[in-house]
Structures are given as C-alpha cells and as structure tokens.
Amino acid sequence: MAKKLTQNVYSYKQYRLTECSKFLYEVSLYKIWKDRSESIDSQFYASKVPLKVKEATFVKMKDYTLAKFVTWLGAPADYLKNNFKLITDEGNRRKRKPRTKTN
C-alpha cells in the first residue's frame, strides 16, 4: 500500500494554508436563489506575490444573486515560516489505530 503524503498546515487568523511553490488561490462562482444555490464555476490561480482581494462579492440580479468567493489555499514556505504558525507537522501527526477483528 502506498504511503499517504501529508503537507504541513500553517495558520494565521482565519487562513489555513499549505506549502506551495507560488501563492495559490481558488475563485468560485455561485448562483443563489431563494430556495437553492448552484456552483457555476471554480478556477485556480497562481501568483508570485500575495494578492489583496475581497473574500466575497455579491451581485443582486432580478431573480437570483451571483456570489464570488476567493479562497487562499497555499503560499511559499519562506513566506509561511515568517508570518504563520505551524499547526500540523508531518512528524507528529496522530496515527490511525489498526483494526482488530475478533470472531
């Protein structure tokens, strides 16, 4: 069985980021009605510098509302180590207990 690879997770305020080679963002677009919502599209973007963006933008239409959410997913390791706190380290992650069968 292949070994699962885990990444270190860093935290600062509401952000939880993983190590990447560039700054990684996800932009999601939703269509929201009174009784339901649909995901229209989602795209990933990479940048060499951190971007200043609003997390959510709402546009009211006649029958529905369009919502755009920008999620910050990752950043380079040198940026994270200077500004963020390490939450999970690969070395001290909790291990799963093995299943034991009893008949």
C-alpha beads as a LAMMPS data file, in Angstrom:
LAMMPS data file: protein, C-alpha beads

103 atoms
102 bonds

1 atom types
1 bond types

-500.0 500.0 xlo xhi
-500.0 500.0 ylo yhi
-500.0 500.0 zlo zhi

Masses

1 110.0

Atoms # bond

1 1 1 0.000 0.000 0.000
2 1 1 1.315 3.454 -0.895
3 1 1 2.257 5.817 1.888
4 1 1 -0.032 8.838 2.164
5 1 1 1.774 12.127 1.753
6 1 1 0.713 14.898 4.097
7 1 1 1.599 18.559 3.918
8 1 1 2.373 20.927 6.738
9 1 1 -0.516 23.283 7.511
10 1 1 0.077 26.853 8.691
11 1 1 -2.449 29.166 10.351
12 1 1 -2.903 32.900 10.847
13 1 1 -6.276 34.439 11.821
14 1 1 -8.900 32.785 9.546
15 1 1 -6.353 31.490 6.991
16 1 1 -5.134 27.875 6.864
17 1 1 -2.510 27.415 4.175
18 1 1 -0.281 24.663 2.847
19 1 1 3.208 24.938 1.355
20 1 1 3.282 25.546 -2.424
21 1 1 5.822 26.905 -4.887
22 1 1 3.636 30.002 -5.532
23 1 1 0.678 31.744 -3.914
24 1 1 -2.380 29.632 -4.797
25 1 1 -5.989 30.897 -4.878
26 1 1 -9.353 29.373 -5.784
27 1 1 -12.116 31.564 -7.217
28 1 1 -15.629 30.059 -7.049
29 1 1 -18.788 31.474 -8.619
30 1 1 -22.257 30.594 -7.270
31 1 1 -25.807 31.397 -8.372
32 1 1 -28.116 31.737 -5.343
33 1 1 -31.924 31.667 -5.485
34 1 1 -34.335 31.904 -2.548
35 1 1 -34.672 28.116 -2.271
36 1 1 -31.364 26.760 -3.650
37 1 1 -27.863 27.537 -4.870
38 1 1 -25.698 26.247 -7.719
39 1 1 -21.971 26.201 -8.242
40 1 1 -21.375 27.715 -11.665
41 1 1 -17.588 27.579 -11.946
42 1 1 -14.382 27.243 -9.984
43 1 1 -10.841 28.082 -11.107
44 1 1 -7.392 28.019 -9.551
45 1 1 -4.936 30.894 -9.913
46 1 1 -1.244 31.140 -9.031
47 1 1 0.702 34.305 -8.325
48 1 1 4.296 35.171 -7.461
49 1 1 3.202 37.794 -4.896
50 1 1 0.331 37.744 -2.354
51 1 1 -2.835 39.391 -3.670
52 1 1 -5.103 41.809 -1.816
53 1 1 -8.632 40.623 -2.630
54 1 1 -12.042 40.765 -1.007
55 1 1 -13.110 37.302 0.068
56 1 1 -16.731 37.557 -1.116
57 1 1 -18.509 39.662 -3.708
58 1 1 -22.284 39.625 -4.208
59 1 1 -24.213 40.956 -7.224
60 1 1 -28.004 41.122 -6.945
61 1 1 -29.896 40.263 -10.158
62 1 1 -33.662 40.167 -10.770
63 1 1 -34.350 36.552 -9.686
64 1 1 -31.063 35.468 -8.125
65 1 1 -27.781 36.625 -6.612
66 1 1 -24.312 35.929 -8.000
67 1 1 -21.649 35.263 -5.372
68 1 1 -17.902 35.135 -5.986
69 1 1 -15.651 33.708 -3.281
70 1 1 -11.848 33.887 -3.307
71 1 1 -10.101 31.297 -1.131
72 1 1 -6.387 31.485 -0.338
73 1 1 -5.041 27.895 -0.421
74 1 1 -1.244 27.995 -0.377
75 1 1 1.928 30.046 -0.210
76 1 1 5.707 29.517 -0.495
77 1 1 7.436 28.014 2.537
78 1 1 9.644 31.048 3.264
79 1 1 6.578 33.351 3.378
80 1 1 4.673 30.961 5.667
81 1 1 7.521 30.452 8.132
82 1 1 7.893 34.227 8.667
83 1 1 4.203 35.121 9.068
84 1 1 2.232 31.989 10.032
85 1 1 2.175 29.451 12.868
86 1 1 2.736 25.758 12.093
87 1 1 -0.333 23.708 13.069
88 1 1 0.409 20.209 11.849
89 1 1 3.816 18.738 11.292
90 1 1 4.249 15.525 9.335
91 1 1 6.415 14.038 12.072
92 1 1 3.963 14.406 14.950
93 1 1 0.659 13.641 13.218
94 1 1 -1.709 11.288 15.010
95 1 1 -1.580 7.753 13.654
96 1 1 -4.637 5.617 12.990
97 1 1 -5.153 2.635 15.208
98 1 1 -5.111 -0.696 13.382
99 1 1 -8.391 -2.536 13.017
100 1 1 -8.518 -5.720 15.035
101 1 1 -11.017 -8.371 14.119
102 1 1 -12.468 -10.556 16.809
103 1 1 -14.648 -13.505 15.952

Bonds

1 1 1 2
2 1 2 3
3 1 3 4
4 1 4 5
5 1 5 6
6 1 6 7
7 1 7 8
8 1 8 9
9 1 9 10
10 1 10 11
11 1 11 12
12 1 12 13
13 1 13 14
14 1 14 15
15 1 15 16
16 1 16 17
17 1 17 18
18 1 18 19
19 1 19 20
20 1 20 21
21 1 21 22
22 1 22 23
23 1 23 24
24 1 24 25
25 1 25 26
26 1 26 27
27 1 27 28
28 1 28 29
29 1 29 30
30 1 30 31
31 1 31 32
32 1 32 33
33 1 33 34
34 1 34 35
35 1 35 36
36 1 36 37
37 1 37 38
38 1 38 39
39 1 39 40
40 1 40 41
41 1 41 42
42 1 42 43
43 1 43 44
44 1 44 45
45 1 45 46
46 1 46 47
47 1 47 48
48 1 48 49
49 1 49 50
50 1 50 51
51 1 51 52
52 1 52 53
53 1 53 54
54 1 54 55
55 1 55 56
56 1 56 57
57 1 57 58
58 1 58 59
59 1 59 60
60 1 60 61
61 1 61 62
62 1 62 63
63 1 63 64
64 1 64 65
65 1 65 66
66 1 66 67
67 1 67 68
68 1 68 69
69 1 69 70
70 1 70 71
71 1 71 72
72 1 72 73
73 1 73 74
74 1 74 75
75 1 75 76
76 1 76 77
77 1 77 78
78 1 78 79
79 1 79 80
80 1 80 81
81 1 81 82
82 1 82 83
83 1 83 84
84 1 84 85
85 1 85 86
86 1 86 87
87 1 87 88
88 1 88 89
89 1 89 90
90 1 90 91
91 1 91 92
92 1 92 93
93 1 93 94
94 1 94 95
95 1 95 96
96 1 96 97
97 1 97 98
98 1 98 99
99 1 99 100
100 1 100 101
101 1 101 102
102 1 102 103
